[in-house]
Amino acid sequence: MIAHLFNAPLGESEAAVGVGTVGSSEAIMLAGLAFKRKWQNKMKAAGKPCDKPNIVTGANVQVCWEKFARYFEVELKEVKLREGYYVMDPEKAVEMVDENTICVAAILGSTLNGEWDTPIHVDAASGGFIAPFIYPELEWDFRLPLVKSINVSGHKYGLVYAGIGWVIWRSKEDLPEELIFHINYLGADQPTFTLNFSKGSSQVIAQYYQLIRLGYEGYRNVMENCRDNMLVLKDGLEKTGKFTIVSKDDGVPLVAFSLKDNSRFNEFQVSDLLRRFGWIVPAYTMPPDAQHVTVLRVVIREDFSRTLAERLVLDVQKVLAELELLPPKAVLTTTTAVTEEVAANNGVGGTVVTKKSALETQREITTIWKKFVMQRKKINEKMSGVC
């Protein structure tokens, strides 16, 4: 069913293969192993060394790709990001590909033009259950001949509880047979390809049930509703006049936004104060080379209603109003706080310019930020009428 959703060739002589996994992390590990083994077999057949495999991907991928590279001894070549362009640049990716590249890994939404003969894996952890329903004309899946495998998370937009992922290969030829184990002690031949061991079948059954119960129309309605609520939240945040929207309207239904002016307070402080209203809105820096950009992110799921979107906007406005009323010392940015503390430690006033390594600067910022959070907690405890 999922292979059909991803437009895998399913003719009489063709058959896609796949396996259920514990989330997309295991799915990526298995897909990476298949690519590595295929590359090793090809290099051995050509009489070439096969001890230095690499994988090309963008710096915007999740940490599971770094885990795969480190655990299975594959060099990770990352295409760095830049401000205003937070996806993998296909032209830079092409420049990094060589004969030791086992595959190019792209997150659903990145544009790869397929101008090189290197297999592609699509990490569709979030987008795999979105694009087929609200962007069916987008050709990102097995309609592209170089796409050999795709992973997707059932517990993200597949509408199943946590612990299920899927990885699909275009054909049996794309999954080396030597990686598959066959057992028959349960009464029949059962092929298995997994990094995990005994696990329950409840998530598999739940995924099957949702696909049968909702069908194509049901999933499309859910995803369209998520997109509509995302636009409500985005419009509300824009109307405050305080934020720049970093995310795009087309894609995963989420809103990533940053402050237009962070001279008095920053995104981390907004995130911290929103917790008082019951919201956990993460603030984080973008990957290299856009790490100077900090954003807040809200992911819109099936249970995030229009009412919740409007309530979040109101709570954000309350937080902004409180931060603007606080005295300057209480809303110092971490950078300013670091500067003043360094100056105090050196016994002088004003700004002290010192040359430090990136690690030293990061440690100092972390220390000051922890102090700020503790001060905020003390202030919150003294305030009445707030739980």
N, C-alpha and C positions, 0 to 999 in steps of 0.2 A: 504493500500500500504506500509506504513512504518512498520507495524507489519510483513508483508511478507518479507520485506527487512531485518528484524531482526530475521528471521527464527522462528517466533512464530508458535506453533502447531495450524493448521487451518483445522482440520478434520471436518467431518460432525457433530460430537457432541462437537466440541471444537471451541471456538471463543475468540480471544484476544479483549481487550477493550482499549480505549485510549481517550485522550482529547487534544485539542489544547490549548496552554497557552501563556502567555506573556513572552517569553524567557524560558531558562532552570531554572531560579530561581523559578518561580511559579511551574514549573513541579516538581522540587525537593521538594518543600513544599507539594504538593499534594501526591507525592509518599511516603514521610515521614509520612504524616497523615494516609495514608492507612496502612502502616506497624505498626504504633503505635496502631491503632484501632484493627487490627488483633491480635496483641500481647496482648492487654488489654482483648479482648474477650477470648483468650486462657487461660490467667492467671485466669480470673474470673471463667471460667468453671472448672479449677483445684482447685479452692478455695484458690488461692494464692494472695498476695498483688500485685497491679498493679500501684503503685505510684512512682516507680523509674526506668523508662525505660532508656535505653542507646543505643547509636549507635556507631559502631566501624568504623573508617575511617582513612585514611592517612593524615598526616599534609600537603600534597600537594593538598588537595581539595580547591575549591573556597569558598569565604566567605559566600555564600548562605547556605552552610551546617551549619556554625556557627549560622547564622540567624535562621534557622529552629530549631536548638537545643535550642536557647535562647527563641524564641517566643513561642514554643510549649512545653517547660519544659522537654527537653530530655537531659540527660547527654551525652556530646560528648567525646568519648574516641579516642584520636589521636595516631596513630602509628608514632613516630618521624622518621625523615629521617636521613641520614648520608652522609658524603661526598662521592661522587661517586655512590651513590644509592639513587636516588631521587623519588622513588615510594614506595608504601606501601609494607612493608615486610609481606608476608602472614603468616609466622610462628609467628611473633609477634602479628598479628591480631588475630590468633587463640587463643593465650594466653589471650587476652582481652575479648573474648566472654564468656558470662555467660547466665543464664536463663532470665535475664532482657534485653538482647540485642534484639532490635526489628529488626535490619538488619545490614549487613555489606555493606558499601558503597565503591565502587571501581571506580576509573577513568579508562576509557577504555585504556588498555595497561598494567595495573597491572595484575599479575598472581595469581589467587585464585584457589586453588586445590579442594575446595568443600569437605573437610574432616570433616565438622561439619554440623549439621542439622539446620543451621540458614539461613534464606532467604537473598539473595543478590540483591542489587540494583546497576545497572551500570550507572554511570554518563558519558554518551557518548555525552556530549554537543558539543564537537568538533569532536571526533573520529567517531561518529555514522554515519556520511555521508562520511567517508573516508574508514574505514575498509571494508565495504561490497563490495567496488569497486576495491580496489587495494590490499587488504589482505583477499580475500574471504575464504581462508583456516583457518584463525584465528578463533578459537571457543571462543567467548567472550559473545555471545548473548543468546537467548532462547534455543540454542542447549545444554546449560548447565542447568540441571534440577533445580538447586537452584536459578537461576536468575529469579526473579519474576516480576521485572519492569525495564524499561530502559527509560531514558530521552535523548533528543537530541535537539539541537538548529537549527532551520531552517535558522536563520540569520547568522550563521557562515559558515559552508560548505554546508548547504542546498541550498545556492545560492538565498536566499530571503532577502529583506531588513529588517532592525531591527524591532523586536517586535513579533517574533513568535517562539514558542518552542512546543515540543511534549512530552508526557509521555505515554508509552504503558505498560499495564499489561499483563502478560502471559495468564491469563484467567479471567473470571468474578469472580471466587472464590477469586482471589487475591486483589480485590477491594471491601471492605465491602459495602453492599447495603445501610446501614444506613448513609453513607456519601454522597449518591447520592440523589438529589432533583428532583422531577418530576413536571413539569408545563404543563398546557394544554390550557392556555388562548390565545395562538397563533393559536389554531385550531387543534392541535394534541399533543400527549404526547411527551415531550422533556426532557430527563434526563440531568441534569447539575451537574457538580462537578468542582468548580472553586473558587479561592480566589478573582478574579476580577469581574467586573460587565459589564456594556455595553461597547462593543468594536467592532471595524469594522471587516469586513470579508476579507479585501483586502489581508492581508498576507496569509490567508488560501487559497484563490484563487490563489495567486502567487505561493505558494508551489505546489499546484495541477498542475498548468500550467507548472512549471519547470520539475516536474516528468514526465508529459506526453510529453512535448516537447523534453527533452533531453534523457529520457529513461536511461536504464542501461549503454549502450555504451557511451552516451553523458556524464553522470556523471563520468564514468571511465576515459574518455579522459581528462576531466577537472582536476580530482584529480592526474592523472599521470603527467600532465603538471605542476601542483603545486609542485609535488615531484621533477621533473627534475630541475625546477628553484631553489628549495631549495638546491639541490646538487651543482648547479653553484655558489650560494652564499657561501655555506660552503667551497667549494674548493678555492674560491677567498680569503676568510678570512684566511684559513689555510696557503696559500702561502705567506701571509704577515709575517709569522713567529712570530706574536705577540700574537696570541690567542690560547686558548685551547677550543675546541668544546665540550660543555657539553651535548648537545642533541644527540639523536640517529638518524640514517638514516631511520629506520623503525618506523613509527608512524605519528603523526600530522606533516604536512610539515612546520616546523619552525626551526630556527637556534638559539640556545642559546649558548653564548660564553663568556669567561672571559679572562682577560689579564694574560699572563704568568708571567709578571713582573709588579707589581703595586707600585714599590718603588718611582717612580717619579710622576705618575699620576694614576688615577683609572677609573673604568668603569663609574662612575657618571660624571666625567669630559668629557669623550668621548661622552657620551649621550648629554651633554649640548652643546658641540661644533658642534655636528651633526645637531642641530636645525638650525644653520646658513645656511646649505645647503638644508633645507626644510625637513629633516628627523626627525621623532619623534620615536626614538628607546629607549624604556624604559630600565632603569637599576634598578635592585632590588636585595635584599638579598633573599636567599633561606629560606624556612620554617625551624622551629626547627627540629632536632638539627644540621642543616647545615647552620645556619644563618651567619656564618663567610664567606660563599661563595657568591660572588656578580657576577651576570651575566647580559649581554645585550641580548635582545631577539627580533628577527624579525620573524613575522608570515607571511607566504607566502599564499596569496589569489589568486583568479582567475585572478585579474587584475594586479598582480605583475609579470611582464614579465622578460625574460632573460636580456633584455636591462637594466631594472631597477636594477636587481641584480648586473650587472657589474658596473653600475653607483654608486651604494651604496658602493661597494668595493673600487672604486676610491676615493670617498669622505671620507671613513674611513681612507684611506692611507694619505690623505691631513690633516685630523685631527690629526693623530698620528705624522706626520712630524712637525706640528705646536706645539703640546704639547712638543715634544722633544727639540725644539729650544728655548722654553720659559725658562727664568731663574728659578732656583730651587724654589725660594720663590713663584713664580706664579703657580707652579704645585705641591705644597705640598699636600700630601694626607691628608684627614680629620684627620686621627689618629695622624700624625706628627704635624699638625696644633694645635690640641687640646693639645698635649704634650708641645709645645713651649709656648702656651698662658698660660697654667697653671703655667709653670716655670716663665714667666714674671710676672704674678700676685703675685707670692710668692717672687719676688725680687731676684731670683737666675738664674744662667745660667745652661744650660744642661737639662737633663731629670729629671723630678720630678715624683717619683713613689708615687701615692696616691691611697688608697683603696676606690673605689666608688661602689655604687649600679649600677645595669644594667640600671635603669631608669635615674640616674644622668649622666651616661656616654652617653646614647642616647640623652639626652637633650643638653649636651655640644657639641656633634658631630653635632647635627642639627643646633645649633647656629653658629658654625664655618663654616659649609657648606653654610648656608645662606649668610654669609659674603663673602665667596669665589665666590658665584654666582653673587652677586652684583658687586664685583670687575671685574668679567669677562664681565658683561654687560657694565661697564664703558670703558673697553678696546675695546670692539666691537664697541662702539659708536665713538671712536677716529679713528678707522681704516677706511681708504678710500677704495672705490670700493667694499664694501661688503654690501649687502642688507639683 
